[in-house]
Amino acid sequence: ALGHLARGEQILDAPTRDITLYVHLTHDGLDNGGVARVENPNTLVTTDQVARWCGAPESRITVKPVIDLNKPLSTSAYEATDAIREHVILRDRTCVHPYCTKNARWADLDHIIEWNLGGRTDTWNLAPLCRSHHRNKTFSAWTYTMIEPGTYLWRNPHGHTYLRDGTGTRDLTPRPVDPPGG
């Protein structure tokens, strides 16, 4: 770096940027400047920004095939296949425990109905849980069900219920009613 500065060079070589794209765009989005979601960090960026990244010489681009998140996938094995894992990660994006926002890419895949109790390894019975919430669910009285893909109903050991979906967590626990005159 000092050699570059000593020669009066203004910039160093930019670091290589690895970019993985899951492209879900319409012609209108391309023509009129739509937005795209970037997985890490999980934010929205403009299609112009994605185009600049793709055109930069330091970028290494990987384009992933489109996965139909409405098509269930399954295997007879305990371990999820790479395709099943990718499907669940793209569907949920984060740990699905109430109020958790940890990236699903680093989460465990949890069998909602346990494998040894007849639960299948498929996209309707797997959900990403970060390691601490996976242990919490496994070794305590937390339970949950998948209402539909990406939407979960949780119950904690105290009977509180939570609805968890792509928009966040809602506490559904009824609140006690104050007695009249109280």
N, C-alpha and C positions, 0 to 999 in steps of 0.2 A: 504494500500500500504506500509506503514512504517513497519507493522508487517512482510510482505513478505521480505522486504529488511533486517530487523533485523535478520531474520532466514537464511540469506544468499542466498535466492532464486534469481535466475538470471532473471526470467521473470514472469510477471503477466499473468493471464488468458487473452487470446486475446478476444477482443470484438466480439460479434456476428456479422456476416456479412450476410445480406440478399441479396441473388442473385436470380434474375429472368432471366431465359434463354429462348431465342427464338432461337431454334437450326435449322440452315439451313446448314447442312454439307453433303458432299459426303463421300463415303468410302475413296477416295483418300485423302481428307482433313484430315480425322482422321488418316490414315496410314502414311501420309507423312508430318504431321505438318503444317496444313493450318493456316488461321487467322480467327478470329471472331470479330464482332463489339460489343462493350459494350455500352449500352445506356447512362449510367451516370458515368463518363464523356463519351461523344460520341467519342470514340477512338477505334482503332484496337488493339487487343491483340492476342497473340499466342494461339493456342488450348492447348498447354502445360500449359499456365497460367490458362486457364479456368479449366483444369483438376486439377491443384493444388488447386484452390479455392473450387472446388467441393469435393475434398478429405479432406479438412481441417475440423476438428471437430467443429470449431466455426461457420461454414457456414450453413445457412438454405437455401436450394435450392427450388425454384419454377420453374418448367418447364412448359412453356405455349405451347398450341398446335399451330402448324403451321397455319397461316392465309394465305389464297390465296388472295393476294393483287390484283389479276386480276379479282376476282369475286365481282361484285357490291353488296352491301348490302343496304337495305332501311327499313324504318318504316313509318307508316302513322302518327305517333306522331310528335310533334315539337321537343322534346328532342331526341337526339341520344341514341340508345341503347349502352350498354357497348361494344358489338361486333363492332358496327359502329365506336365508339370512338377509340377503339384499332386499328382498320384498318387504320383510318385516321392518327393517331399518328405514327404508324409504317411506313406508306407510306411517310410521309413528314418529320418527325423527328424534325423539328423546325417550328417556326412561319414562314409563307410563305410571309410575307410582304417584299418588297425589302430590302436587306442588313441586315435583322434581323436574329439572330442566337439563340434566346431564345428557350429553350426546349419545344417541342410540348406537352409534358406530363402535363405541367402547363398552357397550353393555352386554350382559349375559342374555341369552334367549331363554325365557322361562316357559315351561309347560304349564299353562293355566290349569288344566286338569292334569295332574301328575301322570307321568309316563307309566309308573308302576300301578296306577289305578285305572289304566285303560286309555289315558290321554294320548292322542296322536301327535306326531311331529308334522304339523301342517300350519299354514298361515292363519287358520282359524283358532289354533290352540297355542300359539306362541306370541309372546310379547317381550319387548326389551325392558330389562330391569338393571339398573346400575348394581354393582356388586353389593353395596350395603343394603339396598332395598330388596335385592334377591335373597340375601341372607335373612333379612327381616321377615319377608314373606314366608320363607321356608321354615324358620325356627320360631315363629310366633303365630298368633291367631289372626293375622291379617289374611283376608281372602278377597278374591275378585273374580269377576266374570267378564267376558267380552260380549257386549250387547250387539255390536256390529263391528266390522273391521275399523280399528282406530278409536273405538269408544268403549270405555271400561267402567264398571260399577264396582267400587271398592268398599269394604267394610273393615273397620279396625277392631282391635280386641275389646273396645269399650262400646261397640255398637254404632259408632258414627259411620255414616255413609258418604261417599264422595263419587261424583261423576267426573271422569277424566277423559278428555278428548283433545283434538288438535288445537283447540282454543285455550286450553288450560284446565283448571280444576274448579269444580263447584261443590261446596259443602251442602249436602242434602239433608243433613241431620236436623230433625224438627227441634225447634227451640222451645223450652218450657214456657208455658203461658203464665203470666202473673195472675195470682188470685184476685178476685174483685176486691177493691178497697186496699190492695196491698202495695 
